Amino acid sequence: MKRNMLMVTMALVLVALVAVACAPAQVVYPGAAANSASAGGIIVSQQNLGLWVSGSGKASATPDIVILSLGVESEQPTVAAAQKDAVDAMNKVIQILKSSGIADKDIQTRQYNIQQVTRWEDKSSKLIIIGYRVSNMVDAKLRDISRAGAIIDDVASAGGDLIRINGISFSVDDPAPYYKIAREKAVQAAMDKARQLSQTSGVKLGKVIYMDEGSYNIPVIRNTYMLKSAEGYDAGPSPTPISGGELEFQATVQIVYEIN
């Protein structure tokens, strides 16, 4: 009998210890302990304390750089022949880019591929290799937007039927000043919102206890510009018209105030 009572007592103690260990951590609102009778002993999460506000700001900028995505593509019965054509055409394209004032550091290889060209043969029910395709693509950064159209026309002429222009994009070389303006506007917007909420609700704002800036990306305006060759494409009249438009930089912030 005594042994059974001892085992029951040990089991109850174990259950109590497990319940305590699994209980979620909670934070008591400052002053709640003193006012537990009137406040009903309310316990709240730390995340709910204070006034949380967010704000966003924008800044506009005119693009000052153009990124040309271009290259060459050759298809021949052998890899060696396809490579030779691609190398010859690419050398002419690079020469045009450099003679147009584009520095070596502003020309970057993005993709180089050698692929089999196949066709399905019904008789043998299998793919037959009929040739090889070699492509070499680069990104060229132009720091003079006004010359973009003329440079496109020049590389199209140099690359001939092998030229491929996949697209262009516009950006700014130094986005920091524009993000600074957008960030200042975002903070001001959040502060204005906090003051309005404070005045409307009758609470008094205290010090800032938390602040966070949201993530952002450099805005880029992209235009698809496919230049096809004698295989069915047409380069169009020269010079090619290019318009940079306007970029918009945006920043967001979140601020938390103590309230009284």
TIBAVEX-128833 format. One record per residue: residue in three letters; x, y, z of N, C-alpha, C in turn. Coordinates in steps of 0.001 Angstrom, whole numbers, padded with zeros to 6 digits, always signed. Example, Ala and Ser with C-alpha at 12.3 -4.5 7.8 and 13.67 -1.06 7.14 Angstrom:
2
ALA+013190-005690+007800+012300-004500+007800+013200-003300+007800SER+012850-002250+007080+013670-001060+007140+012900+000030+007870
This chain:
260
MET+000836-001223+000000+000000+000000+000000+000854+001248+000000LYS+001832+001281+000900+002709+002462+000967+003493+002624-000327ARG+003876+001468-000890+004632+001524-002146+003806+002137-003264ASN+002501+001784-003314+001623+002334-004346+001432+003835-004173MET+001269+004293-002951+001097+005725-002688+002351+006496-003082LEU+003531+005909-002833+004782+006567-003200+004893+006720-004715MET+004489+005709-005450+004559+005775-006912+003603+006814-007461VAL+002401+006906-006860+001429+007913-007303+001962+009309-007048THR+002574+009517-005894+003127+010846-005551+004232+011240-006523MET+005103+010318-006872+006200+010608-007811+005657+010946-009192ALA+004607+010268-009596+004005+010546-010910+003408+011935-010963LEU+002756+012372-009896+002166+013705-009849+003243+014779-009903VAL+004342+014561-009200+005457+015528-009235+006033+015641-010634LEU+006183+014512-011320+006727+014516-012685+005825+015280-013638VAL+004517+015067-013544+003563+015794-014387+003654+017289-014146ALA+003793+017707-012904+003894+019126-012572+005144+019744-013150LEU+006267+019034-013089+007523+019551-013643+007433+019715-015155VAL+006822+018759-015841+006664+018846-017299+005783+020021-017675ALA+004713+020263-016924+003807+021377-017219+004511+022706-017079VAL+005355+022834-016083+006102+024090-015882+007097+024302-017008ALA+007794+023251-017412+008818+023371-018457+008209+023745-019799CYS+007005+023294-020076+006373+023538-021383+005583+024838-021434ALA+005437+025528-020348+004654+026766-020332+005349+027827-021163PRO+004628+028583-022073+005245+029609-022914+005715+030793-022088ALA+006863+031390-022565+007393+032574-021885+006483+033755-022148GLN+006205+034571-021152+005338+035730-021290+005970+036913-020575VAL+005603+038080-021066+006109+039313-020474+004952+040081-019893VAL+005082+040515-018660+004037+041287-018010+004218+042755-018360TYR+003174+043389-018821+003206+044815-019155+003640+045603-017927PRO+004595+046567-018103+005073+047352-016969+003910+047948-016179GLY+003914+047703-014886+002874+048242-014027+001706+047314-013848ALA+001683+046210-014619+000539+045307-014530+000484+044606-013191ALA+001672+044325-012611+001691+043635-011326+001052+044484-010249ALA+001312+045803-010277+000773+046699-009261-000712+046911-009450ASN-001179+046792-010691-002580+047065-010977-003330+045807-011378SER-002864+044666-010918-003483+043423-011364-004940+043322-010952ALA-005300+043964-009895-006696+043877-009458-007609+044606-010411SER-007202+045850-010830-008048+046641-011722-007911+046197-013167ALA-006691+045747-013540-006461+045366-014932-006793+043910-015180GLY-007136+043198-014132-007481+041798-014324-006267+040919-014539GLY-005053+041441-014186-003842+040638-014349-003544+040324-015795ILE-003764+041307-016727-003562+041069-018163-002083+040880-018464ILE-001736+039852-019209-000373+039586-019625-000335+039686-021148VAL+000618+040482-021680+000693+040701-023128+002091+040405-023615SER+002206+040188-024920+003501+039942-025535+004264+041251-025671GLN+005594+041152-025623+006436+042342-025768+006219+042999-027130GLN+005872+042200-028144+005678+042746-029481+004489+043696-029558ASN+003572+043609-028645+002377+044444-028691+002549+045766-027965LEU+003701+045972-027341+003916+047197-026590+004225+048351-027530GLY+003757+049552-027208+004098+050734-027964+003251+050942-029207LEU+003638+051972-029961+002939+052327-031200+003831+051982-032384TRP+003353+051114-033244+004101+050679-034425+003586+051432-035651VAL+004492+052081-036359+004116+052797-037581+005131+052486-038676SER+004684+052587-039917+005574+052390-041062+005412+053555-042020GLY+006429+053785-042819+006381+054865-043799+007195+054497-045021SER+006862+055082-046149+007596+054843-047392+007932+056168-048052GLY+009015+056176-048793+009443+057371-049502+009985+057022-050868LYS+009867+057965-051791+010327+057730-053157+011223+058868-053637ALA+012105+058519-054554+012957+059512-055202+013113+059127-056669SER+012993+060082-057539+013092+059827-058979+014463+060217-059504ALA+014896+059513-060536+016203+059794-061127+016170+059503-062617THR+016977+060226-063349+017138+059972-064778+018278+058980-064969PRO+018081+057899-065700+019151+056906-065904+020396+057546-066503ASP+021556+057083-066046+022807+057589-066615+023672+056473-067196ILE+023185+055221-067142+023902+054124-067791+022902+053212-068509VAL+023381+052578-069558+022602+051602-070316+023382+050293-070325ILE+022701+049200-070034+023316+047878-070118+022785+047175-071361LEU+023672+046894-072312+023302+046168-073519+023631+044696-073327SER+022645+043830-073516+022874+042395-073485+022927+041910-074923LEU+024111+041567-075391+024285+041229-076801+025333+040144-076971GLY+025429+039630-078182+026423+038608-078466+026243+038041-079850VAL+026809+036848-080056+026741+036210-081365+026331+034749-081187GLU+025783+034198-082249+025368+032798-082234+025636+032192-083601SER+026351+031069-083609+026717+030417-084866+026277+028964-084843GLU+025831+028472-086000+025422+027075-086122+026088+026467-087350GLN+026845+025381-087122+027587+024727-088197+027580+023214-087981PRO+027962+022449-088997+027971+020981-088858+028941+020463-087803THR+030033+021231-087528+031026+020802-086536+031215+021888-085481VAL+031703+021455-084310+031971+022403-083231+033047+023401-083653ALA+034088+022889-084288+035204+023748-084687+034735+024863-085629ALA+033908+024523-086591+033425+025527-087549+032519+026541-086857ALA+031650+026062-085955+030758+026980-085236+031551+027914-084337GLN+032568+027373-083666+033408+028202-082802+034161+029257-083596LYS+034694+028863-084737+035450+029823-085552+034567+030990-085981ASP+033369+030698-086453+032454+031767-086868+032101+032667-085696ALA+031842+032058-084526+031469+032837-083348+032616+033723-082882VAL+033819+033182-082897+034989+033962-082473+035220+035143-083408ASP+035177+034895-084699+035396+035970-085673+034350+037081-085510ALA+033088+036700-085370+032024+037694-085242+032134+038446-083917MET+032451+037715-082834+032533+038367-081526+033699+039341-081463ASN+034808+038987-082086+035949+039903-082115+035579+041221-082783LYS+034798+041165-083839+034355+042387-084524+033418+043205-083631VAL+032528+042504-082903+031598+043200-082010+032367+043885-080876ILE+033307+043178-080264+034092+043748-079162+034904+044944-079656GLN+035430+044839-080855+036209+045945-081418+035341+047193-081563ILE+034102+047014-082002+033185+048148-082135+032888+048752-080756LEU+032653+047900-079758+032346+048390-078413+033509+049213-077857LYS+034718+048700-078015+035888+049410-077482+036164+050698-078246SER+035992+050662-079561+036218+051878-080350+035158+052934-080072SER+034035+052517-079466+032975+053461-079093+033204+054064-077716GLY+034336+053715-077104+034681+054307-075813+034277+053479-074603ILE+033836+052239-074813+033446+051381-073692+034696+050699-073145ALA+034953+050873-071853+036150+050328-071222+036058+048815-071065ASP+037229+048179-070931+037276+046733-070747+036473+046299-069521LYS+036545+047082-068431+035842+046722-067195+034326+046765-067351ASP+033853+047443-068409+032412+047564-068641+031891+046559-069655ILE+032732+045584-070023+032320+044509-070928+032522+043191-070188GLN+031446+042486-069950+031521+041263-069139+030799+040105-069829THR+031495+038979-069959+030878+037788-070544+029835+037230-069577ARG+028639+036999-070076+027545+036487-069263+027212+035037-069555GLN+027452+034621-070779+027048+033260-071154+027857+032787-072348TYR+028308+031535-072253+028985+030900-073388+028498+029462-073455ASN+027886+029085-074565+027298+027757-074692+027713+027088-075989ILE+027891+025756-075890+028043+024910-077079+026980+023826-076958GLN+026053+023796-077904+024942+022860-077833+024826+022049-079119GLN+024360+020842-078952+024070+020013-080126+022767+020469-080766VAL+022728+020410-082077+021498+020660-082817+021018+019312-083345THR+019810+018931-082981+019323+017596-083334+017975+017661-084058ARG+017639+016560-084654+016308+016390-085245+015868+014950-085026TRP+014559+014750-084988+014007+013410-084759+013864+012663-086073GLU+014382+011458-086087+014278+010616-087280+013255+009520-087022ASP+012161+009550-087756+011083+008581-087557+011523+007154-087879LYS+012351+007002-088895+012748+005668-089334+013486+004908-088241SER+014427+005600-087596+015212+004939-086544+014668+005213-085148SER+013684+006112-085072+013060+006490-083785+014103+006993-082782LYS+014945+007891-083249+015932+008469-082353+016355+009843-082867LEU+017008+010592-081964+017501+011921-082325+018805+011798-083099ILE+018898+012576-084156+020107+012595-084975+020786+013953-084810ILE+022077+013947-084546+022840+015207-084432+023115+015731-085834ILE+022648+016942-086088+022838+017527-087414+023803+018722-087392GLY+024249+019120-086206+025179+020238-086129+025398+020680-084695TYR+026046+021848-084578+026375+022395-083254+026158+023908-083264ARG+025654+024392-082138+025374+025819-081998+026267+026398-080901VAL+026980+027458-081236+027858+028142-080282+027336+029557-080079SER+027118+029934-078821+026668+031296-078515+027579+031913-077469ASN+027843+033189-077634+028701+033942-076722+028018+035278-076438MET+027553+035470-075196+026795+036666-074846+027555+037500-073825VAL+027490+038821-073977+028151+039741-073051+027179+040842-072635ASP+027502+041471-071509+026818+042693-071076+027790+043849-071243ALA+027365+044880-071935+028194+046063-072146+027529+047259-071484LYS+028283+047940-070630+027752+049097-069913+028120+050385-070668LEU+027092+051097-071101+027293+052365-071811+027040+053515-070847ARG+028013+054404-070740+027886+055524-069821+027411+056801-070522ASP+027144+056681-071799+026589+057801-072562+025330+057292-073264ILE+024168+057543-072632+022906+057015-073156+022614+057531-074557SER+023045+058740-074849+022733+059336-076149+023346+058562-077311ARG+024360+057738-077025+025030+056991-078094+024546+055555-078198ALA+023599+055174-077361+023162+053780-077320+022615+053305-078661GLY+021762+054089-079291+021178+053690-080563+022213+053484-081641ALA+023179+054405-081725+024217+054303-082745+025108+053088-082517ILE+025412+052794-081244+026267+051642-080937+025544+050343-081278ILE+024254+050290-081003+023470+049104-081384+023542+048874-082888ASP+023396+049935-083652+023458+049797-085105+024842+049337-085570ASP+025879+049857-084918+027253+049506-085315+027566+048036-085015VAL+027170+047552-083839+027462+046145-083514+026607+045208-084373ALA+025414+045664-084742+024564+044854-085616+025217+044687-086984SER+025823+045764-087436+026511+045711-088732+027768+044848-088648ALA+028498+044959-087534+029742+044201-087374+029472+042709-087206GLY+028433+042360-086456+028142+040947-086202+027426+040259-087330GLY+026821+041035-088225+026132+040452-089368+024998+039534-088959ASP+024858+038437-089686+023755+037504-089428+023898+036766-088098LEU+025070+036814-087484+025290+036090-086230+024965+036933-084997ILE+024707+038219-085173+024473+039089-084018+023161+038743-083330ARG+023185+038815-082011+021981+038636-081198+021983+039730-080124ILE+020922+040522-080102+020765+041542-079061+019543+041148-078248ASN+019777+040714-077016+018703+040156-076198+017884+041213-075474GLY+018450+042393-075263+017690+043426-074568+018591+044515-074028ILE+017959+045564-073513+018689+046664-072891+018016+047001-071571SER+018784+047560-070657+018238+047997-069382+018885+049314-068987PHE+018163+050095-068183+018630+051407-067756+018754+051437-066241SER+019788+052105-065753+019979+052235-064312+020820+053476-064046VAL+021227+053641-062780+022123+054735-062412+023384+054128-061825ASP+024501+054761-062067+025775+054220-061623+025929+054305-060108ASP+025378+055348-059488+025470+055516-058035+024075+055782-057471PRO+023389+054750-056978+022025+054935-056467+021961+055474-055042ALA+023107+055541-054341+023106+055916-052924+022408+057253-052639PRO+022688+058327-053393+022025+059610-053090+020506+059539-053214TYR+020007+058745-054132+018556+058651-054322+017907+057843-053200TYR+018600+056801-052740+018067+056051-051605+018109+056890-050325LYS+019079+057764-050214+019142+058647-049042+017912+059549-048997ILE+017559+060112-050146+016374+060976-050215+015110+060168-049901ALA+014992+058987-050513+013811+058151-050286+013713+057717-048828ARG+014867+057417-048209+014878+056993-046805+014439+058123-045889GLU+014914+059339-046149+014520+060500-045339+013012+060742-045444LYS+012479+060614-046632+011031+060782-046819+010254+059692-046091ALA+010793+058465-046095+010113+057357-045427+010062+057583-043912VAL+011171+058028-043332+011207+058302-041886+010249+059420-041531GLN+010239+060477-042343+009348+061605-042075+007887+061169-042164ALA+007575+060315-043136+006204+059833-043281+005780+059004-042074ALA+006679+058168-041572+006362+057356-040398+006163+058230-039162MET+007008+059243-039005+006882+060142-037854+005585+060940-037919ASP+005224+061415-039104+003964+062150-039268+002773+061256-038932LYS+002855+060002-039344+001769+059071-039050+001648+058839-037541ALA+002794+058717-036862+002780+058496-035416+002175+059689-034686ARG+002533+060893-035120+001975+062098-034474+000464+062176-034681GLN+000020+061851-035885-001417+061886-036157-002173+060878-035294LEU-001650+059672-035187-002292+058654-034361-002290+059045-032889SER-001209+059677-032467-001117+060111-031069-002157+061183-030751GLN-002262+062155-031634-003216+063235-031415-004657+062722-031472THR-004921+061809-032394-006281+061297-032549-006698+060424-031368SER-005780+059624-030878-006112+058690-029800-005938+059283-028410GLY-005196+060391-028324-004987+061013-027024-003837+060439-026225VAL-003067+059512-026816-001914+058974-026098-000697+059868-026349LYS+000267+059781-025453+001465+060604-025551+002623+059745-026032LEU+003310+060244-027072+004441+059498-027615+005646+059612-026695GLY+006345+058477-026528+007597+058467-025793+008765+058367-026751LYS+009857+057785-026286+011048+057667-027126+010890+056528-028136VAL+011701+056572-029183+011718+055497-030176+012461+054301-029575ILE+011824+053146-029574+012438+051957-028992+012825+050921-030048TYR+012425+051148-031292+012769+050194-032351+012628+050885-033702MET+013565+050557-034617+013480+051099-035978+014088+050078-036937ASP+013441+049922-038097+013918+048937-039059+013673+049451-040471GLU+014641+049202-041348+014486+049577-042753+014205+048333-043568GLY+013210+048413-044429+012874+047277-045280+013914+047075-046366SER+013914+045900-046977+014844+045602-048062+014441+046346-049323TYR+015409+046579-050196+015124+047274-051448+016052+046772-052538ASN+015649+046997-053764+016449+046624-054926+016640+047843-055810ILE+017755+047842-056526+017996+048934-057467+017022+048801-058622PRO+016194+049815-058870+015223+049710-059965+015906+049733-061323VAL+015438+048912-062223+015995+048848-063567+014843+048828-064561ILE+014913+049694-065542+013934+049678-066622+014480+048774-067720ARG+013735+047732-068045+014190+046797-069066+013301+046898-070306ASN+013951+046900-071440+013244+046868-072711+013762+045683-073515THR+012869+044919-074089+013288+043821-074950+013549+044363-076348TYR+014734+044087-076826+015112+044583-078155+015721+043412-078918MET+014931+042719-079675+015422+041571-080425+015785+042013-081837LEU+017045+041836-082171+017500+042192-083508+017727+040907-084295LYS+016908+040658-085244+017043+039445-086027+017814+039732-087316SER+018272+038687-087906+019168+038833-089052+018496+038435-090357ALA+019317+038044-091304+018798+037702-092619+017929+036460-092586GLU+017953+035739-091471+017130+034546-091353+015659+034899-091160GLY+015353+036182-091125+013967+036578-090949+013804+037831-090117TYR+014908+038419-089703+014881+039614-088875+015295+040831-089699ASP+014946+041980-089155+015287+043225-089842+015788+044225-088824ALA+016964+044802-089055+017578+045722-088102+016849+047047-088023GLY+016099+047411-089019+015352+048655-088965+016212+049848-089348PRO+015609+051041-089370+016329+052242-089790+017370+052662-088758SER+018398+053353-089215+019460+053848-088343+019304+055349-088173PRO+019596+055899-087000+019960+055189-085780+018741+054670-085030THR+018968+053602-084282+017890+053022-083491+017502+053979-082362PRO+016222+054343-082243+015812+055268-081182+015804+054574-079819ILE+016437+055211-078824+016518+054678-077461+016080+055765-076485SER+015163+055429-075565+014692+056385-074566+014830+055776-073173GLY+015509+056507-072270+015795+055984-070935+014666+056115-069941GLY+013757+057064-070167+012652+057248-069226+013118+057729-067858GLU+012448+057275-066799+012755+057718-065440+012716+056531-064481LEU+013647+056523-063539+013705+055477-062523+013103+055986-061221GLU+012545+055079-060433+011966+055441-059143+012571+054564-058047PHE+013214+055204-057076+013812+054504-055941+012872+054617-054742GLN+012679+053521-054045+011742+053506-052933+012386+052889-051694ALA+012070+053463-050525+012550+052946-049253+011392+052865-048279THR+011423+051891-047383+010393+051747-046357+011060+051599-044991VAL+010424+052133-043952+010941+052019-042591+009792+051680-041648GLN+010134+051109-040523+009176+050834-039463+009743+051369-038155ILE+008915+052101-037419+009352+052728-036168+008376+052349-035059VAL+008926+052107-033878+008091+051786-032704+008381+052824-031625TYR+007278+053458-031113+007377+054451-030044+006840+053878-028741GLU+007444+054297-027639+006791+054071-026359+005591+054983-026260ILE+004532+054561-025605+003359+055417-025432+003000+055469-023957ASN+002459+056637-023556+002060+056856-022172+000568+057202-022117
